Amino acid sequence: MDVILYSKGFKMQLVGEVEKGKTAAAVTRKYGIGGAQTVMNWVRKYGSGKYGKVIRVEEAGEVDEASRLRKQLRLVKEALADAHVALALEKAYLEVACEQLDQSPEAFKKKQDGRRRTKR
C-alpha cells in the first residue's frame, strides 16, 4: 500500500472548496482522495471554523505581548488626553492675557511671528 502525502496548499484548496458549498464527498471524488472523512479532518484543521472548533494556541510570550500592547495603548491615550487639556489651557491663558492687554489673540499671534520686537 502506497502512502500519499498531500501538501498544505493542496489541502487548503480542498478546504476552500468545501467551505464554498461543495460536499466533502464531491471533493473526494473530484480529486480521487481516499475518503470524505480525510477531507473533513482537513476542514476541521485548516478551515475557518464553520465545520468544527477553532482552537487558538498561543505561546506565553504572545499572551504577554497582547497585554503589554493594551497597556501601552492605554498610556498613549492618557498622554493624548493630557496634551489636549494642556492645549485647551494654553488657549484659555492666551485669551485672558490678550483680554488684559486689550488685544485680540489673532493680532497677538501675528506680532509674535519670530521677529524681534525692538530694533537694535
C-alpha positions in Angstrom: 0.0 0.0 0.0 1.4 3.3 -1.1 1.4 6.3 1.3 0.3 9.5 -0.3 1.3 12.8 1.3 -0.6 15.9 0.3 0.9 19.4 0.6 -0.7 22.0 2.8 -1.6 24.2 -0.2 -3.5 21.3 -1.8 -5.3 20.6 1.5 -6.2 24.3 1.8 -7.6 24.3 -1.8 -9.9 21.4 -0.9 -10.9 23.1 2.3 -11.8 26.2 0.4 -14.0 24.2 -2.0 -15.8 22.6 0.9 -16.3 25.9 2.7 -17.7 27.4 -0.6 -20.5 24.9 -0.6 -19.3 21.6 -2.1 -19.7 18.4 -0.1 -16.7 16.6 1.2 -17.8 13.5 -0.7 -17.9 15.5 -4.0 -14.5 17.0 -3.4 -13.2 13.5 -2.6 -14.5 12.1 -5.8 -13.2 15.0 -7.9 -9.6 14.6 -6.7 -9.6 10.9 -6.1 -8.7 11.1 -2.4 -9.2 8.1 0.0 -12.4 9.2 1.8 -14.6 12.1 2.7 -13.5 11.8 6.4 -10.0 12.7 5.3 -11.2 15.9 3.7 -13.4 16.7 6.7 -10.4 16.3 9.0 -8.6 18.9 6.9 -11.6 21.2 7.0 -11.6 21.0 10.8 -7.8 21.5 11.0 -7.4 24.2 8.3 -10.8 25.7 7.9 -12.4 28.9 9.2 -14.2 27.1 12.0 -17.5 26.6 10.1 -17.3 22.9 10.5 -15.6 22.4 13.8 -14.0 24.1 16.7 -11.3 26.7 16.2 -8.6 26.4 18.8 -6.2 29.2 19.2 -2.8 28.1 20.6 -0.7 30.9 22.0 2.7 30.8 23.4 3.4 32.5 26.7 5.1 35.4 25.0 2.1 36.1 22.7 -0.2 36.5 25.7 2.3 38.8 27.4 2.7 40.8 24.2 -1.0 41.4 23.9 -1.4 42.6 27.5 1.8 44.8 27.0 0.3 46.4 23.9 -3.0 47.0 25.6 -1.2 48.7 28.5 0.9 50.8 26.1 -2.2 51.9 24.1 -3.9 53.0 27.4 -0.8 55.0 28.3 -0.7 56.7 24.9 -4.4 57.5 25.1 -3.8 59.1 28.5 -0.9 61.1 27.2 -3.0 62.3 24.3 -5.8 63.4 26.7 -3.3 65.3 28.8 -1.9 67.1 25.7 -5.5 68.1 24.7 -6.1 69.5 28.2 -2.7 71.4 28.1 -3.6 72.9 24.7 -7.0 74.0 25.9 -5.4 75.6 29.0 -2.9 77.4 26.8 -5.6 78.8 24.6 -7.6 80.0 27.6 -4.5 81.6 29.1 -3.8 83.4 25.8 -7.3 84.7 25.6 -7.1 86.0 29.2 -3.7 87.6 28.6 -4.9 89.2 25.4 -8.1 90.5 27.1 -6.0 92.1 29.8 -3.8 93.7 27.1 -6.9 94.9 25.1 -5.7 93.0 22.1 -7.2 90.2 20.0 -5.5 86.8 20.1 -5.1 86.9 16.3 -3.3 90.3 16.5 -1.0 89.0 19.3 -0.1 85.9 17.2 0.8 88.0 14.2 3.0 90.1 16.3 4.8 87.1 17.8 5.9 85.6 14.5 9.6 85.2 15.5 10.9 88.7 14.5 12.5 91.0 17.0 10.0 93.4 18.6 12.6 96.1 19.2 15.3 97.4 16.9 19.0 97.3 17.9 
